[in-house]
Amino acid sequence: VPAPLIAAARSGVLIIPGVGDNRQDAQLVNLSEEMARAGLVVMDMLTPALKNYMITAQDSDATVQAFNALSHLPGMAHSRSGIIAFSGGVPLACFAAADPRIRTQVAYITLFGGYFNTTSLLRAFGQRAIDIDGKQEKWQPNIVPLQTIANIITQDFAQNEHDLIFNAVSTNTPLAV
């Protein structure tokens, strides 16, 4: 591992790879190992909710706790670490970076593949189309965000009601809007 640019002041990165258990994903492993070889201390984050294709408010707190744990490792510079998030990890990174417990310590956040407007997200999923430069283009969403949305919406539903909604949103047929 290369020496840090400033002696005794390592930088770190908390990676939130999104929903599902991505710990063995070759791309995540490669990214984490390459960052570590470049001298960063890397922590990949997973919670029980994320593993089960859910995003919860408690995971925002878990993100703060993980960032604190990372930035307080021996030899770490408390203001030189950041967060990288993918897909379902994006809201967790945003909420955590704004949290008063760590916001002055987060040097950066880098976000990939997040959704920021629930209305347009649900419309795109339902219509199986996205707006590109004012024109509707057919689109088929990946099953992972569909499953996650169904899990979030139906978390307090009976299993048969969850299954009914999940099956409705996971078909290739556009839903009536």
C-alpha positions in Angstrom: 0.0 0.0 0.0 1.5 3.4 -1.0 2.4 5.8 1.8 -0.1 8.6 2.2 0.9 12.0 0.8 0.8 13.5 4.3 2.5 11.3 6.8 0.0 9.7 9.3 -3.0 11.1 7.5 -4.7 8.5 5.4 -7.9 9.2 3.4 -10.8 6.8 3.2 -13.8 6.0 1.2 -17.1 4.5 2.3 -18.7 2.6 -0.7 -22.4 1.9 -0.6 -23.0 -0.4 -3.6 -26.8 -0.2 -3.5 -29.4 -2.9 -2.8 -28.7 -6.6 -2.7 -25.6 -8.4 -1.5 -22.9 -7.1 -3.8 -19.9 -8.2 -1.6 -18.8 -10.8 -4.2 -19.5 -8.7 -7.3 -16.3 -8.7 -9.3 -16.7 -5.0 -10.2 -17.1 -3.9 -6.6 -14.2 -6.1 -5.5 -12.0 -4.7 -8.3 -13.0 -1.1 -7.5 -12.3 -1.5 -3.8 -9.0 -3.3 -4.3 -7.8 -0.7 -6.8 -8.7 2.2 -4.5 -6.9 0.4 -1.6 -3.8 -0.1 -3.9 -3.9 3.7 -4.6 -3.6 4.3 -0.8 -7.2 4.8 0.3 -8.7 2.9 3.2 -11.9 1.4 1.7 -15.0 0.3 3.6 -17.8 -1.4 1.6 -21.2 -1.0 3.4 -24.1 -3.5 3.6 -27.0 -3.5 6.0 -29.7 -6.1 6.5 -32.2 -3.9 4.8 -30.0 -3.3 1.7 -29.3 -7.0 1.5 -33.1 -7.6 1.4 -33.6 -4.9 -1.4 -35.0 -2.3 1.0 -34.0 1.3 1.8 -34.8 2.5 5.3 -34.3 5.6 7.4 -32.3 3.5 9.8 -29.8 2.8 7.1 -29.1 6.5 6.9 -28.0 6.3 10.6 -26.0 3.2 9.8 -24.2 5.1 7.0 -23.3 7.8 9.5 -22.0 5.2 11.9 -20.0 3.4 9.2 -18.4 6.7 8.1 -17.5 7.6 11.7 -16.0 4.1 12.1 -13.9 4.6 8.9 -12.8 8.1 9.7 -11.7 7.2 13.2 -9.5 4.3 12.3 -5.8 4.8 13.4 -3.9 7.1 11.1 -7.0 8.5 9.4 -7.4 12.2 8.6 -10.9 12.9 9.8 -11.7 15.5 7.0 -10.2 13.6 4.0 -12.7 10.8 3.6 -15.7 10.6 1.4 -18.6 8.5 0.3 -19.3 6.8 -3.1 -22.7 5.4 -3.6 -24.5 3.5 -6.4 -28.2 3.2 -7.2 -30.1 2.5 -3.9 -27.1 3.7 -1.9 -27.5 7.2 -3.3 -30.2 8.5 -0.8 -28.2 7.0 2.1 -25.1 8.9 1.0 -27.0 12.1 0.6 -28.8 11.9 3.9 -25.6 10.9 5.8 -23.5 13.6 4.2 -26.0 16.2 5.4 -26.2 14.7 8.9 -24.8 17.2 11.5 -22.8 14.4 13.1 -20.5 14.1 10.1 -21.2 16.8 7.5 -18.1 18.8 8.3 -15.9 15.7 8.0 -17.3 14.4 4.6 -14.8 15.6 2.0 -16.9 14.5 -1.0 -19.7 12.3 -2.2 -19.8 10.7 -5.6 -23.1 9.3 -6.8 -23.9 6.9 -9.6 -27.4 5.8 -10.9 -29.6 7.3 -8.2 -33.2 8.5 -8.7 -34.1 11.9 -7.3 -37.7 12.5 -8.3 -40.1 9.8 -7.1 -42.9 11.0 -9.3 -40.9 10.7 -12.5 -39.4 7.4 -11.3 -42.8 5.9 -10.7 -44.1 7.3 -14.0 -41.2 5.8 -16.0 -41.6 2.5 -14.3 -45.3 2.4 -14.9 -45.3 3.6 -18.4 -42.1 1.7 -19.3 -40.9 4.9 -21.0 -38.6 7.7 -20.2 -38.5 11.3 -21.4 -35.4 12.1 -23.5 -35.3 15.6 -24.8 -39.0 16.0 -24.6 -39.7 12.7 -26.4 -41.1 9.5 -24.8 -38.8 6.6 -25.5 -39.7 3.0 -24.6 -37.7 1.6 -21.8 -37.6 -1.6 -19.7 -36.4 -1.1 -16.1 -34.1 -3.6 -14.5 -35.8 -6.0 -12.0 -33.7 -4.8 -9.1 -35.2 -1.3 -8.7 -38.7 -2.7 -9.4 -38.2 -5.2 -6.6 -36.9 -2.5 -4.3 -39.8 -0.2 -5.0 -42.3 -3.0 -4.4 -40.5 -3.9 -1.1 -40.5 -0.3 0.1 -44.2 0.3 -0.8 -45.5 -2.9 0.6 -43.3 -3.4 3.7 -46.3 -3.4 6.0 -48.5 -5.5 3.6 -49.4 -9.1 3.9 -47.1 -11.4 1.7 -49.9 -12.1 -0.8 -50.6 -8.3 -1.2 -46.8 -7.7 -1.7 -46.7 -10.5 -4.3 -49.7 -9.1 -6.1 -48.1 -5.6 -6.4 -44.6 -7.0 -7.2 -46.0 -9.1 -10.0 -48.0 -6.1 -11.4 -44.9 -3.8 -11.5 -42.5 -6.5 -12.8 -44.3 -7.3 -16.0 -43.1 -6.0 -19.3 -46.5 -4.5 -20.0 -47.0 -0.7 -19.3 -49.4 0.0 -16.5 -52.4 2.2 -16.9 -51.7 5.7 -15.6 
